[in-house]
């Protein structure tokens, strides 16, 4: 075996984070976890925030553990996180409060407020981004409307992975894929739309230069290198939006496929060379986000396994502890299609009690509320699968040709019932895996940044050689077709 290059990938999701060492021998890649931790959110009075200093402490601990396990000569370090959230730095680069969490209710009503300033169609024409109140543009508008002193004092805005990267290197930059989630980027030019921000009365001098995935930012700060026992390791920008990194690791060939990054959120889309901004994508509220090599990820952001995660949390508060495997097993034996659920109903974004919200949805839509745990979880999984079909059919309309295969990547592939439901609902072959797609994509793009990989196609061939995949064929087509008819009526 050739000498292995060792890359440290930090993959932070909304629920948990980890530090992973990717070992690449030129042909195959393998991963070794060195540290796992919770992505801690903290409610301060009425505001939900992220514990950014705590997260950075976990990252430094992960670096020390990686050096202890694999030696000081790491080939690179890369960070990816969820999208839209950001930190503000003031004078002398002091962090101005904990970054707000995208599920904070301070963002409520901001879409309507924004459309009073600029028509929805014009915002979409400029940015090509799906309208969600969590987007950075609307979070900043919320700060402005509440007259937050943070915005007055801010000298720099950094998206979450860029903030953490700045603390590692002292270098301020914003990576393209994470910038695209902000709804402040000119989709065609791939640069900040400063006139858009000015129209909303937002400062533009707080923005930093945009860099493309694979950019070598610079070495670790000397103090952090000394603290962790490593050398001047280069910090490299992978696609910093976790979905963009996951898409790099989709083991696809050809063009007639779609990807689904499955986790807390489900993101279903295709890769394009240019944004698709027209009446069709606007009406369906699809998004044009940035990807590796300047690609565009035309996708639909779907609520995802957040539904099941929050149901599990609701039952835990009642003293009933269940693993995800136990809940999925209950769902597998529950009666099918008892409740047809729209997973993207706004009431599911941040409810106090997800189970109560699902039962209220059933009542509001004239359906029978599910009472047992298996029925609730099955409704969530079936609803997601039906939404996948809806999104896939829209993508086929936009591209003008059939999509034969759906590649599901990420942690959600561990839910085999959902993968089978996705095949059943869409009538397409589903290929599931790899589970650790985001960390794999992070590592591959670091390797690309230092010249060890030459193209996206080469990176995906490495994934196919390195990891086991599972294929699902459609089943029970008549029953799922009838359920989809009910789903369309519900929409």
Buried (B, 14 or more C-beta within 10 A) or exposed (E): EEEBBBBBBBBBBBBBBBBBBBBBBBEBBBBEBBBEBEBBBEEEEEBBBBBBEBBBEBBBBBBBBBBEEBEEEBBBBBBBBBBBBBBBBBEEEEBBBBBBBBBBBBBBEBBEBBBEEEEBEEBBEBBBBBBBBBBBBBBBBBBBEEEBEBBEBBBBBBBBBBBBBBBBBBBBBBBBBBBBBBBBBBBBEBBBBBEBBEBBEBBBEBBBEBBBBBBBBBBBBEEBBEEBEBBEBBBBBBBBBBBBBBBBBBBBEEEBBBBBBBBBBBBBBBBBEEBBBEEEBBEBBBBBBBBBBEBBBBBBBBBBBBBBBBBBEBBEEEEEEBEBEBBBBBBBEBEBBBBBBBBBBEBBBBBEBBBEBBBBBBEEBEBEBBEEBBBBBBBBBBBBBBBBBBBBBBBBEBBEEEBEBBBBBBBBBBBEBBBBBBBBBBBBBBBBBBBBBBBBBBBBBBBBBBEBBEEBEEBBBBBEEBBEBEEBEBEEEEEBEEBBEEBEEBE
